[in-house]
Structures are given as structure tokens and as C-alpha cells.
Amino acid sequence: MTKNAIKLSIALILLTGMLGSSLRTNAYPPYLKAAAKFGAKDCLFCHKNPEGGEGWNERGTWLIAEKERRKADTVDVEWLAEYKVGEKKEADKDEKKEDAKENKEEPKKEEPKKKEKP
């Protein structure tokens, strides 16, 4: 091999390594950057896994429910301004009511919990 061929091979290997590492990220940067103002430090802010991806915690599930409720194409991180801890449960109730309306059924009412005697 000539010196130029060796230099070209080394340059291609380095370039491939740099491109490969830039494609592999720990979070979807635009979402993480936008969520930082709401307290996000990493993917665990909305996901169950530190790498992100499928598997969402309560906040992530809420965002997905909001996407459906708003009939949006993508999640908008700015919706987090409206998020309140425990809101997932309320969103689930609303979703059940929506499903019942679509199926023309009465929504199932939650039975009151019986008080236990001491």
C-alpha cells in the first residue's frame, strides 16, 4: 500500500467512528433539551429506561395520552407546563369515558371503597 492509501484508510476509519458515535445518543436531544426547563436531567424524566425508548413512566404516559387527546402527530414537550403529578389516573378515567361514548355505552362507574371497621 502507498502512503496515500494508508492515510485515506485511517481517515475513513476515523470518520466512520465519529459518524457512528453521533448517531448513537442516550436521549432524543430536542425532547430532552426542551424538557430541561421542566426539570428533566435525563431520559428517566419520561421513560422507565435510562436510554429512553419504549416504556414510559407516569409523565411519559401522560404526554402520550395528551397527544391522543389533542389528536396531534407528535408529542409537544411544552405540554409539560400543564402536567400535574397523578394526572395519569385522571387521563385514564377521561379515556375510559371517551371510549364509552364512542361505543355508545355508559361509562363504568367506580364503586366506592368500603370503610373497614377497626
Residue pairs with C-beta under 8 A, 6 or more apart in sequence:
1 9
26 42
26 43
26 50
26 51
26 52
27 42
27 43
27 51
27 52
28 52
31 46
31 75
31 77
32 40
32 42
32 43
32 45
34 77
34 78
35 45
35 46
35 77
35 80
38 45
38 77
38 80
38 81
38 83
39 45
40 46
42 50
43 49
43 50
43 51
43 52
44 50
44 57
45 59
46 56
46 57
46 59
46 60
46 63
47 53
47 55
47 56
47 57
47 60
48 55
48 56
48 57
48 60
49 55
56 63
56 64
58 85
58 86
58 87
58 88
59 80
59 83
61 88
61 91
62 83
62 87
62 88
62 91
63 75
63 77
63 79
63 80
63 83
64 75
65 88
65 91
65 92
65 95
66 72
66 75
66 79
66 82
66 91
67 74
67 75
67 76
68 95
69 91
69 94
70 79
96 107
96 108
97 107
100 106
100 107
100 108
101 107
